[in-house]
Amino acid sequence: MHVLEVRWPTGKKDLAGQDLTVANMTDATGFQGPGRYVLPLVAGEHGAYRVANLPRSPGFEHTVFFIYPDTPLTRQQLDAAPKPPTAEVPPPGK
């Protein structure tokens, strides 16, 4: 998979422009073949990545992972989604 941009976390923006192996992308709900997608990724094994599962929840024992077509609505929802604060790193020597 070729990464066009990284929206979050800001510390991973260097992945933009790289080709990544995403182990379970074709099995993800929402995958419809070649095209542009928004993928929530987590580190996998041996340098590969995988699409993140939904968080565990009592009474919901399924492994489900989603990818989303890159549309204006998807981007609007991504912009509106809360994100953890970015840790500020003091400049060297401070």
C-alpha beads as a LAMMPS data file, in Angstrom:
LAMMPS data file: protein, C-alpha beads

94 atoms
93 bonds

1 atom types
1 bond types

-500.0 500.0 xlo xhi
-500.0 500.0 ylo yhi
-500.0 500.0 zlo zhi

Masses

1 110.0

Atoms # bond

1 1 1 0.000 0.000 0.000
2 1 1 1.342 3.463 -0.872
3 1 1 0.901 6.133 1.830
4 1 1 -0.178 9.510 0.443
5 1 1 -0.488 11.321 3.765
6 1 1 -0.474 10.738 7.514
7 1 1 -3.093 12.642 9.495
8 1 1 -2.234 11.315 12.944
9 1 1 -0.023 10.808 14.872
10 1 1 2.090 13.748 13.842
11 1 1 5.243 11.819 14.759
12 1 1 4.616 9.378 11.891
13 1 1 4.357 11.915 9.065
14 1 1 7.616 10.491 7.667
15 1 1 5.597 7.485 6.423
16 1 1 4.025 9.679 3.716
17 1 1 5.375 8.688 0.322
18 1 1 6.402 5.210 1.474
19 1 1 5.077 1.797 0.521
20 1 1 3.873 -0.262 3.496
21 1 1 2.756 -3.838 3.932
22 1 1 -0.703 -3.929 5.559
23 1 1 -1.294 -7.536 6.559
24 1 1 -5.103 -7.546 6.821
25 1 1 -6.216 -4.740 4.494
26 1 1 -8.047 -6.924 1.971
27 1 1 -9.979 -8.586 4.826
28 1 1 -11.146 -5.269 6.301
29 1 1 -14.768 -4.218 6.172
30 1 1 -15.001 -1.471 3.556
31 1 1 -12.302 -2.757 1.207
32 1 1 -13.627 -2.632 -2.360
33 1 1 -10.489 -3.257 -4.374
34 1 1 -7.887 -0.786 -5.626
35 1 1 -8.484 2.841 -4.709
36 1 1 -7.869 5.507 -2.091
37 1 1 -8.763 4.732 1.512
38 1 1 -8.420 6.145 5.020
39 1 1 -6.902 3.410 7.188
40 1 1 -6.454 3.332 10.974
41 1 1 -3.148 1.464 11.213
42 1 1 -1.217 -0.097 14.070
43 1 1 2.216 -1.680 14.054
44 1 1 2.201 -5.357 13.218
45 1 1 4.897 -7.996 13.078
46 1 1 8.181 -7.894 11.170
47 1 1 7.845 -4.227 10.134
48 1 1 4.382 -4.675 8.625
49 1 1 1.260 -2.818 9.700
50 1 1 -2.331 -3.938 10.157
51 1 1 -5.722 -2.237 10.178
52 1 1 -6.645 -1.535 13.812
53 1 1 -9.450 -3.554 15.414
54 1 1 -12.367 -1.897 17.127
55 1 1 -11.626 -1.584 20.854
56 1 1 -12.822 -4.388 23.108
57 1 1 -16.209 -3.840 24.689
58 1 1 -18.143 -5.983 27.188
59 1 1 -20.606 -8.195 25.363
60 1 1 -18.987 -7.557 21.971
61 1 1 -16.531 -10.364 21.341
62 1 1 -15.934 -9.947 17.609
63 1 1 -12.771 -8.925 15.826
64 1 1 -13.856 -6.209 13.427
65 1 1 -11.700 -3.755 11.534
66 1 1 -12.783 -1.063 9.086
67 1 1 -11.234 0.987 6.334
68 1 1 -12.997 3.923 4.757
69 1 1 -13.137 5.212 1.173
70 1 1 -11.325 8.541 0.810
71 1 1 -14.284 10.863 0.217
72 1 1 -15.000 14.457 1.282
73 1 1 -17.397 13.122 3.957
74 1 1 -14.782 10.709 5.330
75 1 1 -12.244 13.555 5.540
76 1 1 -14.790 15.798 7.274
77 1 1 -15.438 13.089 9.868
78 1 1 -11.696 12.509 10.297
79 1 1 -11.141 16.227 10.913
80 1 1 -13.927 16.268 13.521
81 1 1 -12.724 13.162 15.391
82 1 1 -11.056 13.935 18.744
83 1 1 -7.367 13.178 18.901
84 1 1 -5.087 12.911 21.922
85 1 1 -3.006 16.004 22.617
86 1 1 0.432 16.067 21.052
87 1 1 3.225 15.983 23.608
88 1 1 5.380 19.060 23.314
89 1 1 9.079 18.368 23.276
90 1 1 11.245 21.202 24.636
91 1 1 13.960 22.462 22.297
92 1 1 17.455 21.080 22.916
93 1 1 19.296 22.817 25.751
94 1 1 16.138 23.958 27.563

Bonds

1 1 1 2
2 1 2 3
3 1 3 4
4 1 4 5
5 1 5 6
6 1 6 7
7 1 7 8
8 1 8 9
9 1 9 10
10 1 10 11
11 1 11 12
12 1 12 13
13 1 13 14
14 1 14 15
15 1 15 16
16 1 16 17
17 1 17 18
18 1 18 19
19 1 19 20
20 1 20 21
21 1 21 22
22 1 22 23
23 1 23 24
24 1 24 25
25 1 25 26
26 1 26 27
27 1 27 28
28 1 28 29
29 1 29 30
30 1 30 31
31 1 31 32
32 1 32 33
33 1 33 34
34 1 34 35
35 1 35 36
36 1 36 37
37 1 37 38
38 1 38 39
39 1 39 40
40 1 40 41
41 1 41 42
42 1 42 43
43 1 43 44
44 1 44 45
45 1 45 46
46 1 46 47
47 1 47 48
48 1 48 49
49 1 49 50
50 1 50 51
51 1 51 52
52 1 52 53
53 1 53 54
54 1 54 55
55 1 55 56
56 1 56 57
57 1 57 58
58 1 58 59
59 1 59 60
60 1 60 61
61 1 61 62
62 1 62 63
63 1 63 64
64 1 64 65
65 1 65 66
66 1 66 67
67 1 67 68
68 1 68 69
69 1 69 70
70 1 70 71
71 1 71 72
72 1 72 73
73 1 73 74
74 1 74 75
75 1 75 76
76 1 76 77
77 1 77 78
78 1 78 79
79 1 79 80
80 1 80 81
81 1 81 82
82 1 82 83
83 1 83 84
84 1 84 85
85 1 85 86
86 1 86 87
87 1 87 88
88 1 88 89
89 1 89 90
90 1 90 91
91 1 91 92
92 1 92 93
93 1 93 94
